[in-house]
């Protein structure tokens, strides 16, 4: 019997195609709810593919690229296939240390031809992707295109301009290597095939570090005749006539910081994805229809909060619960509970995490089950037993209405205390014919409107059994007032003004369906999935300006100043007339340093009320409160009575901050062991001597004509140079970049 390994749930390709966008974009995208994709292990006796064969294929695709990795450095993962794609995948990976730096690579090959499906790679020279970069975005695009040409069957691929990979408002730490992302989709007769793509990432040092390919074979495909399409203006008028806008909250989740932020937005219609270019029918998640489905009103699942399933549940009780719900009526599979662990989720709730698998003799399949410790309720469940349980294909599936009733009953049984926050589905249910599943999305309701990005997802099998349940509930304290929204007709006018159509080929669901329909997909302000900020009337995602970005001119620090400006670290209203030789205040300098090494959305004071205030003069109402408290967490500042925000920063004070960021304060305090070679060393305050010595020796701050000028004021130009150097030092300090949350 081959080695059995638990393999987790993987989202479908449809979900992945949206996941490369920001969380905001995902929330407004007209795409299916993520469906379970179960990886099923193949016995080692059932495949003839060896590690040597995979290494040979890797070296064929990347000649001389991985010569530094020996065969013994490589490991081969378990072969597997998916419930919706029987093509066998093979994994190859390596992880080694070179000159104290971690280098790794993960590769997935599929099928008899061992086609490279995806890979991720961290090279040894990753520090070269920090500022100043070797490759601009345009040069990186050329690298991506050259790499694309090396992949099979990509001659007809075209770069997609309607998918964005921006930072969406939060600053990227300068200690994190710069990379560029590009998405390419196949074409037929020059028309893009939607939801099929190759996603390529290029580091700013010119290295291709990741690729993901989601594209099926088109040998059996048939396509609508391009000559039969209706005129675009005719379809555009049809869409504008039916265009409606919905007021929604969206949850924008920063996976780096763990912070969730609610925004009030107007979204375009979710009832349709496009219009058939030949017959004018509306494209929905369940195919084409002659009538646009009407938007449903909010109808809460429970008018009042329901009691939790259990007031507290023990580890032993969770294990028994898991055995009960995961039990299968067959001798072919043996249920194994591998572990039951506790962890805290982003809401601060304690969750039991149950890892399980079914041993089926020569292979295994499994996943996890999550239970809220305080309520005993299931918040995440996927039923993987359907992969090996026999089903009668001749039995007619229950109706959509019956499946919805079943879904609500299961929620009342397994997750009752949550459901008063949620409504019945506002969108039509999805029926997956291949997996014989209904998928329902129950949106969260706040202030009477739905929250996109916070929902309960439930899967119901054709026989009415629960196949999946996921409670997505993020704790958010501040919800923008609905009264602050601009009028709906004004938002609709903005949508109409920004509306254009993109011609695409779209393939409907079904394993045996090989036909591609010609569809006009709505594009809003140049992007497929877009929304409008309901409080400002501005697009959430904006097409990049083709004009050259503004630059700051300076004889010694122009490049660094411009870089900080473009990375949203330096805020300058008039770059052309900015005087970078102006002294910078302690408050502004602190803001630049903190933003350069932290993730954040303007550093809002989101901490709890009981957190101690570090400085008496910097309370939560102060515009720099978030920055100052973050600086305390980073170790730059120590709590004190006052923080002189408007006082000019001196060079010796800057040296102290730079050294503290690198966590070298304990060494700097031993000032007696350092010899300062500056001619004005005697003017340096002894309390700063160790900091000045280290900052100077590390090249973080330069002397001036053999003088340090310790009490002179730091200019914006000085700070820009030191900030960029600090970012590189922070990266090199531990080999992967030091940044703060």
ABEGO torsion letter per residue (X at the ends): XBBBBBBBBBBBAAAAAAAABBAAAAAABBBBBBBBBBBBBBBAAABABBAAAAAAAAAAABBGAAAABBAAABBBBBBBBBAABABBBBBBBBBBBBGGBBBBBBBBBBEAAGBBABBBBBBAAAAAABOBBABBAAAAAAAAAAAAAABBGAAABBBBAABBABAGGBBBBAABBBBBBBBBBBBBGGBBBBGBBBBBBBBAAGBBABBBBBBBBAAABBBBBAAABBBAAAAAAAAAAABBBBBBBBBBBBAAAGBBBBBBBBBBBAABAEBBAAAGBBBBAAEBBABBBBBBBBBBABABBBBBABBEBBAAAAAAAAAAAABBBBAABBBBBABBBBBBBAAGBBBBBBBBBBBAGABBBBBBBBBBAAAGBBABBBBAAAAABBBBAABBBBBAAAAAAAAAAAAAAAAAAAAAABBBBABBBBBBAAAGBBBBBBBBBBGGBBBBGBBBBBBBBAAGBBABBBBBBBBBABBBBAAABBBAAAAAAAAAAABBBBBBBBBBBEAABABBBBBBBBBBGGBABBBBBAAAGBBABBBBBABBBBBBBBAAAAAAAAAAAAAGABBBABAAABBAABBBBAAAAAAAAAAAABBEBGGBBABBAABBBABAABBAABAAAAAAAAAAAAGABBBBABBBAABBBBAAAAAAAAAAAAGAAAAAABAAABBBABAAAAABBAAAAAAAAAAAAAGABBBBGGBAGAABBBBAAAAAAAAAAAAAAAAAAAGAEBBBX
